[in-house]
Amino acid sequence: MDEKKFVTFKKEELGVKEYIKNSLGKGKISQVSIEYTPVGEKIIVATQKPGLVIGRRGEKINEMTRVLKRRFNLDNPHIEIEEVTKPMLDAQLVADDIAIGLERRGSLKFKIIAYRALRGIMDSGALGAEIVLSGKLPSDRAKTWRFTEGYLKKTGDPAKVVKKAIAQATTMSGVVGIKVSILGPDAEIHDKVDVNEELMEKLRHNAMPVEEEVKKMEKKEEKVSEKAVKKTVKKKTESVEETEDGGA
């Protein structure tokens, strides 16, 4: 029975998040998180447009609070706004922006929309990004188009630092699925090598014993070659002397 309660609880939580996103509109909300405190439910809304979300004198916030109490039976919901300062590095905002562009401009211009979003992501300082569009683009047959640039982790533990999001665009030809993956500039990559002056100094220090060994080997080869030359000269001298003695 605990599993059913947990599933019901998560469904209600998902319903709260979907209500907030749908009421505020596509392209305005990055993510919605819920924290449960002894005082009540703390709902954090991350957005790039706090003014539009709050409304004049907090009208929208008050309206959403009343609906959350009535529809979802929340005791004391408190909505907080968190501003997204770099929207082009937020995967969900970029995915929603692409969806809005496809719905407004049509699916025939999907390459322009995708490349423009990709360029905006990279100009914001991202290490890498990938945009995947799936649907009837541009023909009647469904295809998958992939737009990538930079460095992006896809497997293993380092792939957890990649921000991912999905969105849908309803066009005249059908529904288009959108997937966006962004590797931010502040992401910690364990196998990344920064070639700086400190690293170059270590390489020079490590290369010194190798250079000394190479010089020793060269000196040994020179001595060996000198001995071989001396032996060859000595043999030739002895053979010439023997020839002269025999001729005499």
Backbone as CSV, one residue per row, in Angstrom:
resi,resn,N_x,N_y,N_z,CA_x,CA_y,CA_z,C_x,C_y,C_z
1,MET,0.823,-1.203,0.000,0.000,0.000,0.000,0.859,1.256,0.000
2,ASP,2.084,1.128,0.550,2.965,2.292,0.575,3.331,2.726,-0.833
3,GLU,3.456,1.728,-1.749,3.791,2.076,-3.131,2.676,2.888,-3.781
4,LYS,1.423,2.512,-3.510,0.292,3.244,-4.090,0.229,4.670,-3.548
5,LYS,0.510,4.823,-2.252,0.507,6.165,-1.667,1.612,7.027,-2.292
6,PHE,2.762,6.411,-2.490,3.882,7.153,-3.076,3.565,7.568,-4.508
7,VAL,2.977,6.659,-5.288,2.608,6.976,-6.664,1.547,8.074,-6.704
8,THR,0.557,7.978,-5.832,-0.489,9.016,-5.775,0.108,10.366,-5.394
9,PHE,1.043,10.342,-4.437,1.687,11.589,-4.007,2.464,12.222,-5.159
10,LYS,3.177,11.414,-5.912,3.969,11.936,-7.032,3.068,12.437,-8.162
11,LYS,1.937,11.780,-8.368,0.986,12.248,-9.388,0.429,13.626,-9.024
12,GLU,0.103,13.800,-7.770,-0.387,15.099,-7.327,0.697,16.177,-7.465
13,GLU,1.911,15.807,-7.143,3.025,16.757,-7.276,3.239,17.136,-8.735
14,LEU,3.153,16.156,-9.631,3.279,16.425,-11.061,2.139,17.302,-11.560
15,GLY,0.942,17.075,-11.020,-0.196,17.909,-11.402,0.006,19.368,-11.017
16,VAL,0.607,19.609,-9.830,0.903,20.979,-9.405,1.880,21.635,-10.371
17,LYS,2.934,20.909,-10.744,3.937,21.464,-11.647,3.345,21.760,-13.028
18,GLU,2.515,20.831,-13.527,1.910,21.030,-14.846,0.934,22.208,-14.830
19,TYR,0.199,22.352,-13.730,-0.736,23.479,-13.640,0.011,24.811,-13.691
20,ILE,1.103,24.916,-12.947,1.859,26.179,-12.920,2.451,26.485,-14.288
21,LYS,3.004,25.477,-14.963,3.598,25.700,-16.283,2.532,26.095,-17.307
22,ASN,1.401,25.403,-17.269,0.345,25.706,-18.248,-0.308,27.066,-17.988
23,SER,-0.450,27.432,-16.729,-1.093,28.709,-16.418,-0.205,29.896,-16.781
24,LEU,1.101,29.727,-16.679,2.019,30.823,-16.990,2.403,30.858,-18.461
25,GLY,2.272,29.738,-19.170,2.551,29.730,-20.601,3.900,29.117,-20.933
26,LYS,3.997,28.617,-22.166,5.227,27.983,-22.638,6.320,29.034,-22.857
27,GLY,7.537,28.647,-22.495,8.671,29.525,-22.724,8.987,30.471,-21.590
28,LYS,8.207,30.447,-20.514,8.440,31.355,-19.394,9.031,30.650,-18.187
29,ILE,8.773,29.335,-18.067,9.173,28.599,-16.878,10.302,27.638,-17.222
30,SER,11.364,27.685,-16.428,12.446,26.727,-16.591,12.125,25.424,-15.860
31,GLN,11.872,25.521,-14.580,11.510,24.342,-13.798,10.746,24.754,-12.548
32,VAL,10.006,23.800,-12.022,9.228,24.014,-10.806,9.615,22.928,-9.809
33,SER,10.044,23.340,-8.635,10.411,22.385,-7.591,9.586,22.661,-6.339
34,ILE,9.298,21.601,-5.602,8.449,21.699,-4.408,9.230,21.197,-3.200
35,GLU,9.261,22.006,-2.161,9.882,21.632,-0.902,8.817,21.643,0.197
36,TYR,8.836,20.613,1.016,7.831,20.474,2.073,8.461,20.847,3.413
37,THR,7.910,21.857,4.036,8.418,22.374,5.299,7.329,22.240,6.371
38,PRO,7.693,22.384,7.653,6.659,22.334,8.711,5.622,23.437,8.586
39,VAL,6.018,24.568,7.979,5.086,25.681,7.848,4.092,25.442,6.724
40,GLY,4.557,24.780,5.647,3.706,24.544,4.487,4.531,24.119,3.282
41,GLU,3.924,24.214,2.107,4.590,23.800,0.876,5.287,25.009,0.236
42,LYS,6.562,24.852,-0.040,7.347,25.907,-0.671,7.558,25.543,-2.143
43,ILE,6.979,26.328,-3.036,7.039,26.061,-4.471,7.973,27.091,-5.112
44,ILE,9.068,26.604,-5.674,10.086,27.472,-6.275,9.915,27.424,-7.788
45,VAL,9.693,28.571,-8.391,9.489,28.680,-9.838,10.686,29.425,-10.434
46,ALA,11.447,28.746,-11.278,12.588,29.358,-11.956,12.139,29.895,-13.309
47,THR,12.360,31.169,-13.550,11.884,31.804,-14.768,12.845,32.904,-15.198
48,GLN,12.810,33.228,-16.493,13.615,34.332,-17.001,12.835,35.646,-17.018
49,LYS,11.508,35.590,-16.742,10.662,36.781,-16.742,9.875,36.849,-15.437
50,PRO,10.528,37.259,-14.355,9.820,37.298,-13.053,8.629,38.244,-13.045
51,GLY,8.735,39.362,-13.756,7.636,40.328,-13.751,6.361,39.762,-14.328
52,LEU,6.479,39.001,-15.435,5.291,38.417,-16.058,4.684,37.318,-15.187
53,VAL,5.539,36.618,-14.453,5.041,35.545,-13.602,4.334,36.106,-12.366
54,ILE,4.905,37.139,-11.779,4.307,37.715,-10.567,3.027,38.470,-10.889
55,GLY,3.050,39.234,-11.990,1.875,40.032,-12.342,1.853,41.359,-11.602
56,ARG,0.876,42.183,-11.962,0.754,43.493,-11.320,0.313,43.323,-9.864
57,ARG,1.167,43.799,-8.961,0.911,43.724,-7.516,0.705,42.284,-7.042
58,GLY,1.322,41.344,-7.731,1.246,39.949,-7.318,-0.075,39.276,-7.601
59,GLU,-0.803,39.739,-8.614,-2.121,39.168,-8.904,-2.029,37.702,-9.316
60,LYS,-1.058,37.388,-10.209,-0.960,36.003,-10.675,-0.530,35.070,-9.551
61,ILE,0.369,35.520,-8.716,0.820,34.688,-7.603,-0.345,34.399,-6.647
62,ASN,-1.114,35.407,-6.365,-2.262,35.208,-5.461,-3.305,34.273,-6.072
63,GLU,-3.541,34.421,-7.377,-4.504,33.548,-8.049,-4.045,32.100,-8.036
64,MET,-2.757,31.864,-8.328,-2.232,30.496,-8.312,-2.277,29.915,-6.908
65,THR,-2.027,30.720,-5.907,-2.079,30.239,-4.523,-3.485,29.776,-4.153
66,ARG,-4.490,30.542,-4.563,-5.878,30.150,-4.277,-6.246,28.855,-4.994
67,VAL,-5.831,28.730,-6.258,-6.152,27.515,-7.018,-5.443,26.298,-6.431
68,LEU,-4.197,26.464,-6.000,-3.462,25.346,-5.400,-4.131,24.874,-4.110
69,LYS,-4.646,25.794,-3.329,-5.347,25.400,-2.102,-6.649,24.675,-2.406
70,ARG,-7.384,25.178,-3.404,-8.708,24.623,-3.699,-8.625,23.323,-4.485
71,ARG,-7.796,23.290,-5.545,-7.786,22.131,-6.436,-6.912,21.002,-5.919
72,PHE,-5.762,21.339,-5.332,-4.800,20.308,-4.930,-4.740,20.104,-3.421
73,ASN,-5.606,20.759,-2.693,-5.730,20.571,-1.241,-4.408,20.818,-0.510
74,LEU,-3.672,21.835,-0.918,-2.445,22.190,-0.218,-2.786,23.083,0.960
75,ASP,-2.127,22.842,2.092,-2.460,23.566,3.323,-2.042,25.032,3.250
76,ASN,-0.757,25.254,3.016,-0.252,26.631,3.027,0.820,26.776,1.940
77,PRO,0.436,26.816,0.660,1.447,26.928,-0.408,2.047,28.326,-0.458
78,HIS,3.345,28.366,-0.604,4.065,29.632,-0.708,4.920,29.593,-1.971
79,ILE,4.676,30.479,-2.919,5.364,30.489,-4.216,6.505,31.489,-4.176
80,GLU,7.700,30.999,-4.515,8.880,31.854,-4.606,9.367,31.878,-6.060
81,ILE,9.880,33.030,-6.479,10.358,33.210,-7.849,11.881,33.233,-7.846
82,GLU,12.462,32.433,-8.695,13.917,32.399,-8.861,14.248,32.815,-10.296
83,GLU,15.018,33.882,-10.451,15.301,34.418,-11.780,16.449,33.656,-12.436
84,VAL,16.275,33.328,-13.720,17.312,32.685,-14.521,18.073,33.790,-15.258
85,THR,19.330,33.988,-14.870,20.106,35.102,-15.430,20.645,34.802,-16.824
86,LYS,20.891,33.532,-17.117,21.424,33.155,-18.432,20.459,32.170,-19.093
87,PRO,19.436,32.658,-19.764,18.415,31.754,-20.328,18.949,30.842,-21.428
88,MET,19.984,31.270,-22.167,20.502,30.438,-23.252,21.314,29.252,-22.738
89,LEU,21.622,29.223,-21.451,22.298,28.076,-20.858,21.321,27.173,-20.109
90,ASP,20.028,27.508,-20.154,18.988,26.698,-19.531,18.340,25.832,-20.614
91,ALA,18.476,24.521,-20.484,18.023,23.602,-21.533,16.519,23.690,-21.758
92,GLN,15.732,23.806,-20.679,14.272,23.840,-20.825,13.810,25.109,-21.521
93,LEU,14.395,26.250,-21.174,14.015,27.501,-21.828,14.374,27.488,-23.301
94,VAL,15.526,26.914,-23.641,15.924,26.823,-25.057,14.989,25.898,-25.825
95,ALA,14.626,24.754,-25.217,13.723,23.814,-25.881,12.353,24.447,-26.107
96,ASP,11.831,25.165,-25.106,10.533,25.837,-25.267,10.615,26.944,-26.321
97,ASP,11.748,27.646,-26.369,11.907,28.712,-27.354,11.917,28.145,-28.773
98,ILE,12.563,26.997,-28.953,12.558,26.336,-30.270,11.145,25.892,-30.628
99,ALA,10.414,25.357,-29.651,9.030,24.920,-29.903,8.150,26.093,-30.316
100,ILE,8.304,27.222,-29.644,7.520,28.405,-30.008,7.889,28.889,-31.403
101,GLY,9.165,28.845,-31.735,9.595,29.252,-33.072,9.035,28.368,-34.167
102,LEU,8.996,27.059,-33.922,8.435,26.134,-34.920,6.933,26.353,-35.075
103,GLU,6.239,26.611,-33.984,4.791,26.826,-34.063,4.440,28.145,-34.758
104,ARG,5.272,29.137,-34.592,4.973,30.440,-35.194,5.440,30.521,-36.643
105,ARG,6.647,30.053,-36.925,7.252,30.236,-38.244,7.064,29.034,-39.164
106,GLY,6.622,27.902,-38.611,6.407,26.721,-39.429,7.603,25.791,-39.408
107,SER,7.337,24.538,-39.757,8.384,23.515,-39.698,9.370,23.597,-40.849
108,LEU,9.085,24.365,-41.890,10.009,24.460,-43.023,11.276,25.223,-42.657
109,LYS,11.210,26.062,-41.644,12.364,26.854,-41.248,13.019,26.294,-39.980
110,PHE,12.948,24.973,-39.824,13.465,24.366,-38.601,14.986,24.475,-38.507
111,LYS,15.688,24.459,-39.658,17.150,24.556,-39.620,17.595,25.935,-39.134
112,ILE,16.938,26.964,-39.616,17.280,28.327,-39.181,17.057,28.476,-37.685
113,ILE,15.925,27.954,-37.195,15.603,28.062,-35.773,16.602,27.284,-34.923
114,ALA,16.954,26.069,-35.374,17.870,25.232,-34.593,19.283,25.815,-34.579
115,TYR,19.778,26.249,-35.739,21.131,26.804,-35.787,21.226,28.123,-35.005
116,ARG,20.173,28.914,-35.038,20.178,30.164,-34.282,20.223,29.878,-32.779
117,ALA,19.455,28.889,-32.333,19.491,28.518,-30.910,20.846,27.946,-30.528
118,LEU,21.427,27.127,-31.412,22.746,26.538,-31.137,23.813,27.624,-31.047
119,ARG,23.757,28.588,-31.933,24.726,29.675,-31.894,24.553,30.516,-30.631
120,GLY,23.317,30.751,-30.196,23.081,31.497,-28.968,23.628,30.772,-27.742
121,ILE,23.496,29.437,-27.729,24.023,28.643,-26.610,25.540,28.753,-26.535
122,MET,26.206,28.581,-27.670,27.669,28.617,-27.686,28.198,30.020,-27.404
123,ASP,27.496,31.040,-27.869,27.922,32.420,-27.589,27.784,32.765,-26.108
124,SER,26.925,32.053,-25.395,26.759,32.300,-23.965,27.847,31.654,-23.127
125,GLY,28.753,30.911,-23.771,29.882,30.318,-23.061,29.787,28.834,-22.809
126,ALA,28.812,28.150,-23.393,28.675,26.706,-23.181,29.844,25.953,-23.812
127,LEU,30.235,24.848,-23.174,31.309,24.013,-23.716,30.826,23.151,-24.879
128,GLY,29.559,22.829,-24.898,29.003,22.016,-25.973,27.487,21.972,-25.875
129,ALA,26.849,21.646,-26.988,25.385,21.598,-27.013,24.933,20.669,-28.129
130,GLU,23.731,20.132,-27.947,23.128,19.259,-28.956,21.628,19.513,-28.985
131,ILE,21.089,19.664,-30.191,19.654,19.847,-30.395,19.171,18.748,-31.334
132,VAL,18.155,18.009,-30.910,17.614,16.906,-31.711,16.139,17.200,-31.974
133,LEU,15.777,17.241,-33.249,14.384,17.457,-33.656,13.870,16.192,-34.322
134,SER,12.721,15.717,-33.893,12.133,14.494,-34.427,10.703,14.777,-34.864
135,GLY,10.406,14.438,-36.103,9.058,14.649,-36.617,9.060,14.778,-38.122
136,LYS,7.964,15.254,-38.658,7.830,15.420,-40.103,8.473,16.734,-40.530
137,LEU,9.806,16.676,-40.611,10.608,17.832,-40.982,11.491,17.465,-42.172
138,PRO,11.340,18.091,-43.310,10.200,18.942,-43.679,9.159,18.178,-44.485
139,SER,9.432,16.898,-44.780,8.543,16.111,-45.637,7.455,15.452,-44.799
140,ASP,6.631,14.616,-45.471,5.555,13.905,-44.783,6.068,12.687,-44.021
141,ARG,7.329,12.369,-44.222,7.917,11.213,-43.537,8.732,11.691,-42.334
142,ALA,8.528,11.035,-41.197,9.197,11.474,-39.968,10.696,11.213,-40.053
143,LYS,11.473,12.181,-39.630,12.930,12.072,-39.616,13.458,12.634,-38.295
144,THR,14.736,12.363,-38.069,15.423,12.911,-36.897,16.602,13.746,-37.367
145,TRP,16.625,14.997,-36.947,17.694,15.925,-37.307,18.480,16.257,-36.046
146,ARG,19.832,16.214,-36.179,20.697,16.457,-35.041,21.631,17.632,-35.347
147,PHE,21.682,18.586,-34.411,22.542,19.764,-34.553,23.456,19.811,-33.332
148,THR,24.756,19.730,-33.548,25.701,19.674,-32.438,26.854,20.642,-32.670
149,GLU,27.455,21.025,-31.565,28.658,21.856,-31.614,29.352,21.766,-30.263
150,GLY,30.688,21.770,-30.305,31.469,21.760,-29.075,31.647,20.368,-28.494
151,TYR,31.906,20.333,-27.199,32.237,19.113,-26.453,31.061,18.731,-25.568
152,LEU,30.642,17.478,-25.648,29.461,17.043,-24.899,29.641,15.608,-24.435
153,LYS,29.443,15.392,-23.130,29.507,14.056,-22.561,28.148,13.377,-22.709
154,LYS,28.180,12.101,-23.123,26.929,11.375,-23.331,26.800,10.116,-22.480
155,THR,27.887,9.549,-22.038,27.817,8.306,-21.261,28.686,8.435,-20.013
156,GLY,28.442,7.522,-19.088,29.245,7.479,-17.878,28.813,8.501,-16.848
157,ASP,29.584,8.543,-15.756,29.276,9.465,-14.669,29.429,10.932,-15.067
158,PRO,30.412,11.318,-15.898,30.510,12.741,-16.283,29.300,13.263,-17.047
159,ALA,28.481,12.362,-17.621,27.301,12.814,-18.378,26.227,13.411,-17.469
160,LYS,26.374,13.254,-16.137,25.377,13.801,-15.219,25.425,15.323,-15.156
161,VAL,26.560,15.915,-15.550,26.670,17.376,-15.494,26.009,18.034,-16.700
162,VAL,25.557,17.248,-17.679,24.903,17.795,-18.869,23.449,18.100,-18.542
163,LYS,23.008,19.304,-18.831,21.617,19.700,-18.607,20.770,19.279,-19.807
164,LYS,19.682,18.568,-19.541,18.840,18.044,-20.618,17.399,18.482,-20.403
165,ALA,16.686,18.634,-21.520,15.277,19.024,-21.458,14.581,18.576,-22.726
166,ILE,13.266,18.423,-22.637,12.458,18.029,-23.788,11.271,18.982,-23.912
167,ALA,10.776,19.103,-25.130,9.605,19.946,-25.394,8.910,19.421,-26.642
168,GLN,7.696,19.918,-26.886,6.922,19.518,-28.059,6.368,20.753,-28.741
169,ALA,6.399,20.684,-30.074,5.827,21.770,-30.882,4.740,21.182,-31.772
170,THR,3.569,21.786,-31.744,2.447,21.340,-32.568,2.398,22.193,-33.834
171,THR,2.757,21.592,-34.961,2.789,22.305,-36.231,1.690,21.785,-37.156
172,MET,1.611,22.361,-38.353,0.606,21.939,-39.335,0.825,20.505,-39.798
173,SER,2.100,20.089,-39.862,2.417,18.733,-40.328,2.348,17.693,-39.222
174,GLY,2.301,18.127,-37.984,2.230,17.175,-36.872,3.033,17.666,-35.677
175,VAL,3.204,16.775,-34.715,3.927,17.104,-33.488,5.413,16.864,-33.693
176,VAL,6.228,17.820,-33.264,7.687,17.735,-33.380,8.276,17.622,-31.980
177,GLY,9.072,16.579,-31.766,9.749,16.405,-30.485,11.082,17.134,-30.475
178,ILE,11.392,17.765,-29.362,12.612,18.566,-29.250,13.380,18.109,-28.014
179,LYS,14.666,17.811,-28.217,15.553,17.458,-27.110,16.755,18.394,-27.140
180,VAL,17.075,18.957,-25.996,18.195,19.899,-25.895,19.128,19.424,-24.784
181,SER,20.425,19.360,-25.092,21.446,19.000,-24.101,22.516,20.082,-24.123
182,ILE,22.864,20.591,-22.940,23.826,21.686,-22.828,24.851,21.344,-21.752
183,LEU,26.122,21.506,-22.093,27.209,21.382,-21.128,27.680,22.790,-20.788
184,GLY,27.335,23.235,-19.581,27.595,24.613,-19.185,29.064,24.912,-18.992
185,PRO,29.414,26.193,-18.944,30.829,26.562,-18.783,31.382,26.233,-17.403
186,ASP,30.522,26.090,-16.401,30.968,25.803,-15.034,30.933,24.313,-14.705
187,ALA,30.684,23.475,-15.692,30.600,22.031,-15.445,31.978,21.466,-15.111
188,GLU,32.020,20.586,-14.104,33.272,19.957,-13.697,33.481,18.673,-14.507
189,ILE,34.520,18.669,-15.321,34.865,17.510,-16.141,36.184,16.952,-15.629
190,HIS,36.169,15.708,-15.134,37.347,15.148,-14.482,38.465,14.827,-15.470
191,ASP,38.134,14.477,-16.693,39.169,14.110,-17.661,39.572,15.279,-18.561
192,LYS,39.174,16.492,-18.180,39.545,17.655,-18.984,40.971,18.071,-18.639
193,VAL,41.779,18.361,-19.642,43.178,18.759,-19.463,43.318,20.219,-19.874
194,ASP,43.742,21.071,-18.921,43.987,22.483,-19.203,45.481,22.677,-19.446
195,VAL,45.825,23.075,-20.645,47.223,23.299,-20.995,47.592,24.718,-20.577
196,ASN,48.185,24.850,-19.389,48.617,26.140,-18.882,50.110,26.108,-18.589
197,GLU,50.607,27.206,-18.020,52.043,27.317,-17.769,52.508,26.317,-16.716
198,GLU,51.658,26.032,-15.717,52.028,25.058,-14.693,52.200,23.664,-15.280
199,LEU,51.270,23.272,-16.167,51.379,21.966,-16.811,52.616,21.899,-17.704
200,MET,52.899,22.965,-18.439,54.078,22.981,-19.306,55.363,22.864,-18.494
201,GLU,55.386,23.497,-17.313,56.576,23.399,-16.458,56.779,21.973,-15.953
202,LYS,55.676,21.297,-15.597,55.780,19.898,-15.177,56.280,19.009,-16.310
203,LEU,55.786,19.268,-17.514,56.239,18.468,-18.655,57.718,18.688,-18.928
204,ARG,58.165,19.943,-18.787,59.594,20.212,-18.987,60.431,19.511,-17.920
205,HIS,59.948,19.546,-16.670,60.670,18.899,-15.582,60.724,17.384,-15.784
206,ASN,59.624,16.799,-16.226,59.604,15.350,-16.471,60.429,14.972,-17.690
207,ALA,60.553,15.905,-18.621,61.307,15.604,-19.845,62.806,15.680,-19.637
208,MET,63.304,16.326,-18.544,64.742,16.468,-18.306,65.446,15.128,-18.118
209,PRO,64.951,14.210,-17.276,65.606,12.895,-17.171,65.624,12.140,-18.498
210,VAL,64.572,12.299,-19.272,64.537,11.614,-20.564,65.616,12.166,-21.484
211,GLU,65.776,13.487,-21.480,66.815,14.083,-22.321,68.209,13.634,-21.884
212,GLU,68.419,13.524,-20.555,69.711,13.053,-20.057,69.983,11.615,-20.496
213,GLU,68.953,10.764,-20.437,69.119,9.381,-20.881,69.447,9.317,-22.370
214,VAL,68.771,10.177,-23.151,69.044,10.205,-24.584,70.487,10.609,-24.849
215,LYS,70.990,11.616,-24.109,72.379,12.045,-24.293,73.354,10.941,-23.928
216,LYS,73.057,10.212,-22.828,73.919,9.091,-22.445,73.952,8.015,-23.534
217,MET,72.787,7.709,-24.078,72.718,6.712,-25.151,73.490,7.170,-26.381
218,GLU,73.375,8.456,-26.693,74.121,8.975,-27.845,75.628,8.882,-27.624
219,LYS,76.088,9.201,-26.383,77.520,9.094,-26.084,77.993,7.646,-26.196
220,LYS,77.171,6.699,-25.691,77.536,5.282,-25.802,77.639,4.855,-27.258
221,GLU,76.669,5.313,-28.063,76.708,4.949,-29.485,77.927,5.550,-30.173
222,GLU,78.321,6.768,-29.781,79.509,7.375,-30.366,80.768,6.590,-30.002
223,LYS,80.865,6.179,-28.729,82.031,5.391,-28.304,82.088,4.059,-29.038
224,VAL,80.927,3.418,-29.158,80.890,2.130,-29.865,81.298,2.295,-31.320
225,SER,80.804,3.367,-31.965,81.150,3.605,-33.367,82.629,3.928,-33.523
226,GLU,83.199,4.688,-32.542,84.637,4.979,-32.602,85.470,3.711,-32.480
227,LYS,85.065,2.823,-31.550,85.786,1.551,-31.398,85.697,0.713,-32.662
228,ALA,84.521,0.710,-33.279,84.358,-0.078,-34.499,85.232,0.475,-35.619
229,VAL,85.312,1.802,-35.694,86.153,2.414,-36.727,87.622,2.083,-36.499
230,LYS,88.058,2.166,-35.226,89.453,1.859,-34.902,89.793,0.418,-35.247
231,LYS,88.859,-0.520,-34.940,89.092,-1.925,-35.271,89.205,-2.131,-36.767
232,THR,88.323,-1.444,-37.515,88.342,-1.585,-38.974,89.652,-1.051,-39.552
233,VAL,90.074,0.110,-39.038,91.335,0.699,-39.519,92.518,-0.198,-39.177
234,LYS,92.512,-0.778,-37.972,93.601,-1.650,-37.551,93.688,-2.896,-38.416
235,LYS,92.505,-3.472,-38.729,92.489,-4.671,-39.578,93.022,-4.363,-40.970
236,LYS,92.594,-3.215,-41.515,93.070,-2.851,-42.847,94.573,-2.605,-42.854
237,THR,95.076,-1.988,-41.769,96.519,-1.724,-41.678,97.298,-3.024,-41.607
238,GLU,96.792,-3.967,-40.786,97.471,-5.252,-40.673,97.452,-6.022,-41.988
239,SER,96.322,-5.951,-42.683,96.239,-6.681,-43.970,97.199,-6.074,-44.996
240,VAL,97.337,-4.746,-44.977,98.269,-4.085,-45.918,99.694,-4.465,-45.603
241,GLU,100.052,-4.515,-44.296,101.409,-4.893,-43.907,101.706,-6.315,-44.306
242,GLU,100.729,-7.238,-44.119,100.951,-8.626,-44.510,101.146,-8.761,-46.011
243,THR,100.391,-7.976,-46.767,100.545,-8.006,-48.234,101.926,-7.536,-48.652
244,GLU,102.413,-6.456,-48.018,103.713,-5.947,-48.341,104.807,-6.930,-47.988
245,ASP,104.685,-7.604,-46.836,105.677,-8.604,-46.420,105.691,-9.796,-47.371
246,GLY,104.521,-10.192,-47.811,104.461,-11.321,-48.734,105.056,-10.971,-50.071
247,GLY,104.837,-9.709,-50.523,105.413,-9.303,-51.814,106.912,-9.200,-51.783
248,ALA,107.427,-8.823,-50.579,108.864,-8.729,-50.456,109.472,-10.122,-50.474
